[in-house]
Amino acid sequence: MTRTFWRWFVMLALANMMVYFVWGWMNGYIIAHYQIRMVREAAHPIISAEMPRFDILNAEQWPEAVRSVHARWGIPARLSDMDYLPSMAWENVGVYDDRTAYDMAFPRGAFAYMVLSDKHTVVEIGPLPNMGFVTSLDNLLAVVLWMAFNGSALMWLLHHQNRRTQAIERATLAFLADGTARHIPDEVQDSLGQAIRSVNLMAGRAEQLIRQRQSLISEQRELLHAVSHECRAPLARVSFALEMLAHSESDVQRRQLTRDMEQAIAELDLLVRELLTYARLQHGAQRLELVETSLPEMVEDVVDKTKTLYPSIAFRCDGAYSIEKVLVDSRLFNRSITNLVRNAACFARSTVSVSVEKTSERFHIHVDDDGPGVPIEQRERIFEPFTRLDPSRSRDSGGSGLGLAIVRGISERHGGTVKVSDSPIGGARFTLSWPNRSAA
């Protein structure tokens, strides 16, 4: 606001200074000469007739002669002393001749002066008729110049402001039309400039939110498509089992069909639970309940439980017992480690190794397998929902297809990361890292 005031103040001050100098020049060199000429022309008949008459009269007769001037010409006239002559008229004495002078001022009017023979007495004639316009020319010029210069200054200021406000309007309409933010260039440090910068920030933020929304809608559409695809197989198995069950006469076959349906329903139940977990992680609805947790014990517990499910796989565990307590959500972290270990066991040929590492800034859990590994170009995509890279990592290997996506969501909620690289034992190494917030 202060900058705007000073900008307008300076512009109007400069405009008024220009008015002052231009008016002074025009009034001194053009208007004043024109006014004197017009007054001389108006007073010439009177002075030409009265000057010879006053020259033949003595000083005692001058008062009567002055009264006769008023009677003959209908214009006031009076005797005056040279010392009381107005400054403008005094300066003009001798300019045109030695015995006449002229003065004009608005609203006083125009006057002519005759210097009598004693060189001290003057006859003041006026105000002369029909000279109002002439005497007000200087004031009229001042008004015209003031309006012209101040109007031009205001026009420039308003045009400048209007151009900037129109830029805001165009950017706003364009944003409403296609949702694309147009940056408005403006470096002026005033209230409108601040408003323009705020509009730029708002438009950029709104565009970012629109893109995030569009991305979210696209992700949800892809996720819905993937979910429908994942549900198709167990639902088809249930439908097939029900149809076969209706025509089966063998108790053994009925029991087998029932087990198949139970397995398919269990897969659907797992899929729904995993989807709910993934959705809560994605939208920040999953609150962290940070507690002091023994990381080595958690890793060993997960490995022990997974061993029973994969008896043909050899599990190695380095619990890094120097690490005492960490501050994590124990339930989510257990879920994350379990998903990584089971994923490794699904694709390992014979060995899965789990190790824990602590640095000055972060904790790391490495899960290695000696399976086929993950191609470099697929190492980011593998953490997307329902991603299966090749037949060796197919649906037949078990799982909902959301395990690694959930691992990434849990790690991000803890301010960490998860990545995949080549394993020292020949397959894939999944590394879960998060900031060092140890409790002990």
Secondary structure, 3 states (H helix, E strand, C coil): CHHHHHHHHHHHHHHHHHHHHHHHHHHHHHHHHHHHHHHHHHHHHHHHHHHHHHHCCCHHHHHHHHHHHHHHHCCCEEEEEHHHCCHHHHHHCCCCCCCEEEEEECCCEEEEEEECCCCCEEEEECCCCCCHHHHCHHHHHHHHHHHHHHHHHHHHHHHHHHHHHHHHHHHHHHHHHHCCCCCCCCCCCCHHHHHHHHHHHHHHHHHHHHHHHHHHHHHHHHHHHHHHHHHHHHHHHHHHHHHHHHHCCCHHHHHHHHHHHHHHHHHHHHHHHHHHHHHHHHCCCCCCCEEEECHHHHHHHHHHHHHCCCCCCEEEEECCCCCCCEEEEHHHHHHHHHHHHHHHHHHCCCEEEEEEEECCCEEEEEEEECCCCCCHHHCCHHHCCCCCCCHHHCHHHCCCCCHHHHHHHHHHHCCCEEEEEECCCCCEEEEEEEECCECC
